[in-house]
Amino acid sequence: MRSTLRAVTTAATAVLAVMAALASAPGAAADPPSPRTAADAGRVEVEIPGPEHGGQAGSGRARVPAAGKGRTPGRLTEAERGLDGQVTALVQGGTPGDRLDIVVVGDGYTAAELAKFHADARQKWAEITSVEPYTTYQNLFNVWAVDAVSNESGVSGDPDAGTVRDTALGSSFWCEDIERLLCVDQAKVDAYVAKAPEADLVLVLANSTKYGGAGYNEPSPVLGYEGISTASAGHPKSGQVAIHETGHSLGKLADEYFYDGYPGYEQYEGPEPADANVSVLTADAMAAQRAKWHRWLGEPSPDGGTVGAYEGGGYYVKGLRRPTDNSMMRSLGKPFNLPGVEAMIAGFYRHARTATALTPTDRVLRPGGSAEVGVPALADPGGRRLTVRWYLDGRELRWFEGRSRVRVGELTVWLLDRREHRLSVVVEDATPAVRDPRIAAGLTSKVDWRVRL
């Protein structure tokens, strides 16, 4: 959630406090919280998923305790302690340093239910990769499951607010009296996440079929990952909730829904937001200034609309505009719009590289040796591939294009002396889904080797 949207008027604060008490009613929207106070110490801001049957992706924010609820944890048996904290690679796209690593931790799974947790995690990843751009770029990811053994099956708040269970992460529905808000104990989550390699994003799955979730979209100050999405493992909409939250954490996208009828959110009068998908500009002004998503104006978008500048977004009814009428950042079940897809791809490439040196780069390669690079395959419906080009001292070797391995002996016609030379491979993603040159510049990976006769 964005700091520029946190301020509300003093008068509105009182109204919002009253309306917050109604948030637990079925289908009710929750309110944005009032500005931070000293009472917020030990609390973090989360996004609340929209009502189960309302379709809206989110319904506001809340400041919740960083520590979870639940009984004082009971002791695990020796056999259970042996299982607790084990890490399993569910998807291995490459080395952790070259891939976007998602860590999935389950809560409310007993030792006897860990196989179910793994099955639930695989199913949730399948739901996520059914949505673009995750579908095309799924091989840029590693997915790790970390086993968290709970003493009791299920989580607190399911089926009702009075249910309290002893679980590893302290997950609980009815967080802040909002039934669908599923909170966790962040310190406990971090203790398990730290066991997995280089986490970039965290998904907590609650052993529940109840609708709910939460988006902890601030980067971890301890482990550095982008954020935590919580979701119930057994609900058919929970994958959509998780995808929406990654729109914030990975895509750095704003919410495209707005609070119709909420005091203080009738008209936005602040500066141009930094978020890629909300703007104070009309379509004409955007085109004239070549600003924000001007490159996509007039294009048909995957979410079924045409890219323009639609009134309402970033929680405000007027004064802020969104790229399309309805997308993933406004409603569950919708795809990302074109600017959203572009932002998500940029987020993927903040963590993932497409050129992995399979031949070590810390030694000089001689004739008889070779340079080999690992390049992930795209799951592009149109069969598009990443381009692979080789260079010797900056000069392109065009006949090697597309190859993943080059023998040093093939370079002897150019290696006419005994000096050390530089052999390079450049892997580029020339996707038409990215039009911003600043983002496109980040879609290239390079590896260098030293070679000598």
N, C-alpha and C positions, 0 to 999 in steps of 0.2 A: 504494500500500500504506500501511497506517496505522501511525503511530508507536506507538500504544498496544499494538500486537500484536507489537512487536519483541523484547521482553524474554523470555529463556528462562533456566532455571536453569543454574547452573554445571555441574552433573552432566549435564544434557541436552546441553550444548554439545559435549562429547566424543563422545556418541553420534551427534549430527547430523553431525559432521565425518566419521565413518566412513561413514554412510549416503550422504553427498554423493558419495562415490566411485562409488556404484551408480547415480547418476542418469542416466548415459549409456546404461544398458541399455535395450533396447526396451520401452516401456510402463512404465518405472520412474518413480516420482514423485521429484521433487527436494525437498530439504529447505529449510526457512526458515533463513536464515543466522544466525550468532551475532551478538551486539551489536557495534557498530562499534568498531574499534580503530585505532591509528595506521597500521596496514598498509593500511587502507581509503582512504587519501588518494589522490585521483585516480580513485576508483571511484564508480559510481552504482548505485542499487538498481533492479532490473527484475523484472517478473513473468515467470515461465516458463510457456508454454502447456502444457496437459495433454497426455498421450500421444496420438498420432494416433488410435489405435483405442479409447481409454479413454472418450472422451466428456466427461471433466471439463474445465471451462474453463481451469483453471490447476493448477499442481502445485507452487507455492511461489515463493520469491524467491531472487535471487542478487545479489551485488554484483560488478559487472563493470567492467573498465576503461572509462573514458570515451572513450579512443582505440581505434580499430578495428585489425584485423589487415590483412594483405595486403602485397603487394610495395611497394617504394618506387615511387610513381607515375611512369610514364614520361611523356615529353613528348607532348602532343597536336599534331597538325599544325595549320597555320594555319586550314584549313577546319573542323577539329574544334573549335578554340577559338571559332570563330564561332557554332557551334551550342551549345556548353557554356553553361549558365545561362539559356537562353531560357525565357521564361514563356508558357504557353498557358492561356487560360481554357477549361476543360472544361465548367463549369457556371457561368452568371452569373445569380444570383438577384436581384442588386441591387448597390448601391454597397458597397464593402468595409466602411465604417464601420457599415453597417446590417445586415450579414449575418455569419453564422458562416463564417469562411474556413478551408477545409481545403487544406493544401498537400501535394501528392503529389510525392515525389522518387524517382526510380528509381535502382537501383544494379546494375552488371553489364550495362548496356546500352551497346553500342558506338554510334558515330555512325550506322551503318547500321541499328541496331535501335530508333531513337527512335520510329518509327511504331508498333512493337510495344509500346513502353512506354506510349504514349498509349492504345492499345487496351486494354492491361492495366489502366491506371488507370480507364478508363471502365467496364470490366467489374467492377472492385472496387467502384466507387461504386454500380453497379447492385445488387450483392450487399448492400451496406450499406443502401440505400434499400428493400430488400425486407422489412426488419424495422421494426416499429413501435417508437418513434414517428418514426423516420427517414422512413417512407413518407409519413405525413401532412404532415410539416414539411420535406420536401426542398427547397421553394422558399425556405426561410430560409437556404440555404447558397450559397456560392460554392466552386467547386473549381478549384484552380490546379495545373497540372503544370509542374514545373521540370525541364528537361533536364540531367541530369548525365552527361557522356560518359565512359565507361570505356574503358580501353585493351584490356581483355579481356572477353569475354562470360561471364556467369555470375558466381558469387560464391565466396569461399573456403569450404571445408568441404563442397562439393558436387562430386562424390558422396561423398567420404570426408574424414576429418579431415586427411589429408595434402595435400589440394588447396589451393593458394594462388593467388589471382588478383589482378591489378592492376585495382582498381575505384575509382571516384570517392569512395565513402563508406566503404570498408574493411569492408563487410559480411562477416560470417562466421558460419556454423553452428559447432557444437561449441564455442560460447563457454563458458568455464569447464568444458570437457569434457562439456557437456550437448549432445547432438546436435541437438535441436530448438530450442535457444536461439540466436536469430539477432540478433547484436549489430552495432552500427554505431559509427563515430567521430562523436561528437556535434558536435565543432567543425566537421567537414566538412559535416555535415548543416545546421548553422546557416548556413554560408556560402552554401548554396544557398537555404535557406528565406528568408533576408534579401532575396532578389531578388524575392519575391512580395509582394503587398500584404497587410499586417496579418494575418499568420498567427495563427489561434486554435488549430489542431490540425494535427499533422503525421503523415503516413503515408509510410513508406519501403517501397517495393516492390522486393524482390530478384528478379532475372531468374533464376528457379528454379522447378522443380516440386516441390522437396523440402518436406516439411511442416516448419513452424517459424515462429517469430516471437518477439516480446518486447514488453513494455509498459514504456516509460519514462514513468511517470505523475506525475513531479514537474514543476511549471511551469518553463519555461525562465527562468533568471535574466537572460539576455541579451535575448531577443526576446519573452518574455512569453507564449508559447503554452502551452497546457494540458499537452501531453505529446506523446510520439512513440510510435506503434505501428509495429512492423516486421512484415512478412509476406512470404511467398513469393508472387509474382504468379501462378504457375501451379498452385497447389494448391487444390482445391475447398473446403477448410476455412479457408483463410487469411482470407477475409472475416469469418467468424465470430470468429476470433481478434481481428481489429481491432475489431469491434463490442464484444466483451467488454472490451477495454482502454479504449474510450471510456466504458464504464460507470464506470470509475474516474476518468478524467480529466475528462469532462464531467459525469457524474452524481454524482461523489463518492461512489460506492457501494462498499461493502466486498465482498470475496469471500464467497460463501455456501457454499463447500465447506469441508471440515475434514480435519485430519490424523488419521485413525483409526489408532491404534497408535503414534503418535509421542510419545516422552517429552516432557513439558512442555506438551502440548496436550490433556490429558485433561479439564481443568476450567478454565474462565475464572473468575477471581475479582477482576477489576478493576472500574473504574467503568463507568457507562453510556457506550458509545461514541457519538461524534458522528455516525457514519455513519447514513444514513436507513434502512438495510435490515438492521441487526443490533441486537439489544437483549438486555438481561439480563432483561427482563420477560416473564412469561407473558401469554397472550392476555387472561385475566381482569384481571390487574394493569394491562395496557396500556389496556384499556377503562375501568377504574376511574380511572386517572390521566390519561386522555385524552392519551396519550403516543404518540410515534413513529407507526406506521401504523394507529392505532386507527380512523381513518375508513374503512379498507378491510376491517376484520375481517369475515369471513363472506361476502365477495364472491367470485364466481368469477373467476379470474385468467386472462389470456391463455396462460400457460404450462401450463394444464390442471388446476391445483389450486384449492383454496379458501384465501383469505388467512387465516392464523392466526399462530401463533408456534411454529415447528418447531425442535426441539432440534438444535443443531449449526450452526455458521456462524462466519465470521471466523477460520477455521482451528481452532477449538476444538470438541471433540466434545460437551462439555456446558458449560452456563453462558452460552452465547450462542445466540440464536434468530434464525431467518430468516423472512421472510413466507410463503413457499410451499415445498413440498417440493423443487421443481426449477425453476430459471429460468436465464436467460442468465448470471447471475453465479455459477452453479454448473456448468452443463453447456453445451457448444457445441451449437448447433442448436435450443436452446430460446428462446422469446421472453423479453423482460423481464417480470417480474411487475408487478402494478399499482403498488406503491410505487416500483418501478424505473422504470416509464414516467413517473411523476410527477417523479421526480428528474431524468430525462433531459430532459424538457421544461423544467424549471428551468434546466438547463445550457445548453440552446439559447438561452434568453432572456437569459442573462448576456452573450451576444455579439450577438444579433440584435434588431433593432427592426422592428416591423410598419408603422410610419408613416414614409415617406420624403418629405421636402418636395421636390416637383418644381418648385414655384414658390419662388424665393429668399425667405428670411425676413429679409434684411438691409435691406429697403426698405419704405416705406409703399405699400400697394396703394390705388389710386384707382378710381372708377367706370370701367368699360371694361376693368379688369384682372380677374384671377381668381386663386383659390388652388387648387392641385392637389396631391394627395397620391398617392404610390405605395403600394399595399397588395398584399402577396403573396397568391396564391391558395393555399389549403390543398388538398392532395391527399387529402382526407378521404373514405373510402369511402361515408360517409353523406351527402356533399354539404354538410357544415357549412362556413360561411364566417365570417370575422372580422367583427365588428360595427364600423361606421364611424359616428360621431356628430359633429355640428358644434355649436359653441357660439359665441355672441357675448357678450363680457363675462361669461362664466360661465353665460349663459342658453341652454338647449338649443334648437336650431332643429330640431324633430322632423321636419319635412317634408323636410329634407335628408339624413336618415339613409340610409346605404348609398351615397351618392354619393362619387365621388373628386374632383370638381371643383365649386367654387361661384364664381359671378361676383359681384364686389363690387356690381354694379348690382342684384342680387337682394336686397341688404340695405338698400336706401335707405329702406324703410318704418321701419326701426329707427334708422338713422343720421340723426337729426333735428337734429344740430348739427355743428359743424366740428371737434369734438374727435377725438382719436385713440382708436380702439377696438381691441379685441383679438378677432380671429377665431381659433378653435381647432378642431382636429380631433383626436378621440381614437379610436384603433383598439384594440379589446379582443378578447382571445381568451378566450371563456367556455367553454373545453373541459371536458367532464365528466371528463376524465382527471386533472384537478387538483382536489383537495379541500382542500388546506392553504391557508388564507387568506393566509399569508405568501408562498407561491409565486404564488398567483393575483394578488396585488398587483403582481407583476413582469411580468405578461403584458399590460400596457397601454403603448402608446406615444402620445405627444402631440406635435403641432406647432402653433406659434403664429405668426400674422401680425399686423402692424399695418395697420389700414384707416382711411380717412378720406374724407369727401366732398370 
